[in-house]
Amino acid sequence: MDKNRKTMIGVGVGVLVLLACCVCLLLGIGVYVYQEQLMAWLGLAPSQKVARILPGETQFYASLNPNVQNVAGYQNLKKLYIDNPDVQAVLDEFESEVKKETNLIYEEDIKPWLGPEVVLALPDLTQALEGSSDTPPIVLAAQTTDQAASDNFIKKVLAEAAKDSEPFTEEVYQDVTLHIQENQFSNDKLVVTTFDNLVVIASGEQLVRDMIDKSKGKSEQTSLAENAQFKKITGELPANAVATIYMDLSGLFDVALQESAFELPPESTQDLEAFEAVAMAGTLQPDGVQIDVVATYDVEQMSEQMKTSLRQSASANAVLDDVPAEALFVYNGNNLNNIWQQTKKSLESNPDFNEGMKDLEEELGFSFENDVFGWMTGEFAVVLLEVPPPDEYSPPLGGYALIGADDVDNARNRVDKVIAALEEQGEMPPLETETIDGIEMKVFRNSDDQIQGGYGFYKNYFLLAYLEDSIKAVTVASQSPLTGSDNFKTVQNRLPGQNNGYMYADFDRVRSVVEDQLSDYEREDYQKNVRPFLVPIHAIGAASSTGGAEQGVNKGSFFILISE
């Protein structure tokens, strides 16, 4: 190969490498500049385009990313809902009703231009709580990917308003056309406009003008996206959320308390005012929907009892071993005495409470402090079960409560004292001793001589039960406990491990019980309009985390198990 040819090849390769480097550099710059937009389009992160032009003090903000097709959990929901002909029939009927009312069709008028962000915001929520006659400013904004299509949508909205004798007029602000509708009964104005690739419908004209100024860089005002509190709390949420809700609690409780008909004790008011904000985020999982909740608060501003309550240790959740896998609903936690102490301290700031409690205890003949709550220092659980009903008019529901005690003998003595006092007051039905599956119970019977309910002790728990079959369920629960249920284990894996206890519902069983109680008239509508949405839901669970209290952050999660 001659020298010139080698040189040309070398130059060609060098040029290609240089071009490749330039392309990579441009792609890198593009990804950096449009990272948020790209992530939003892929459904991997929420966009904050609207948050960057909303007022910094915005009190309510809800954002939805409609572009979830690339999220793993979307295919699960698509298969179970969107591709379900029964569900589609209900949605088609709903869409038909919307078309009659508005002459709008989602597939034709909105979907062609709808981008990766839809936002509902109320900048001044306190105005709504104060009962003002004027409508508080409300913003509905959506990114548009095809302004010609979104302009057609706006034209259709304006035309429908004109038909209803509620026409819009036009104004131009900062080269942006505002369509404004006057309200003949108030000073409210509805504004429809498009700017910065956003379709905006808002109830405040000045609010829209301020948003336009912010989008054009002509405002020095802090935006919601720049608000330190908003950034702090949303930073605690999952990055791949498809829906986010934020509420600034500052000042809201003050207004709510002022408008309410009753007055809270000072310490309760102090604790409410310490809360700063709450936020929620929804994420799609391959087997359901998860909702994470975060609350932030000023630790120093809280009362000592609230600080103690937030610092309580995690529940061992050992009580769940005595809950059967067939349970319809379970709520468990730890140390009812501690909960009582926190509640009592808050109420004691009201002198009427102390006086009323003293009178009540003297009348009843026992102490709530020592005889009722004092021994309730262990774990507890409230359980709802499906059992044969006592008669044809009662639902097939039973249940029981387990309340743990560190000193069972003391608990027995305290319970005996309370029952004896209630019997003396004539507040108890006749009780008899009955041994049911090895548990000695004090029970009472109904008119058909069936055991209606009773109490006793099982292991280190005080047992309070409704219906005999509920008592029997406790004794066999350990053979097939809730902790071995596939549905419960799936839900549990999505919730915080270190928690204050679980709230759990077996939706399959709950739905079955409800369906059995429906009348023929109710069943027809239920089968058509409700059941298709419920069948894929198998269980629902929730738990709050015990971490973060010292930093003024409290977290919790809900999980809805949705699968075939």
Secondary structure, DSSP 8 states (H G I E B T S, - for coil): --HHHHHHHHHHHHHHHHHHHHHHHHHHHHHHHTHHHHHHHTTSS---TTTTTSBTT--EEEEE----TTSHHHHHHIIIIIT-HHHHHHHHHHHHHHHHHH---IIIIITTTEEEEEEEEETTHHHHHTT-SS----EEEEEES-HHHHHHHHHHHHHHHHHTT---EEEEETTEEEEEEE-TTSS-EEEEEEETTEEEEES-HHHHHHHHHHHTT---S-BGGG-HHHHHHHTTS-TT-SEEEEEE-TTHHHHHHHHSSS---HHHHHHHHHEEEEEEEEEEETTEEEEEEEEEE-GGGS-HHHHHHHT------GGGGGSBTT-SEEEEEE-HHHHHHHHHHHHTTSHHHHHHHHHHHHHHTS-IIIIISTT--SEEEEEEEE---SSTTS-SEEEEEEEE-S-HHHHHHHHHHHHHHHHHTT-S---EEEEETTEEEEEEE-TTS-EEEEEEEETTEEEEEESHHHHHHHHHGGGSBGGG-HHHHHHHHTS-SSBS--EEEEHHHHHHHHHHH--HHHHHHHHHHTHHHHTTEEEEEEEEBS--GGGTEEEEEEEEEE--
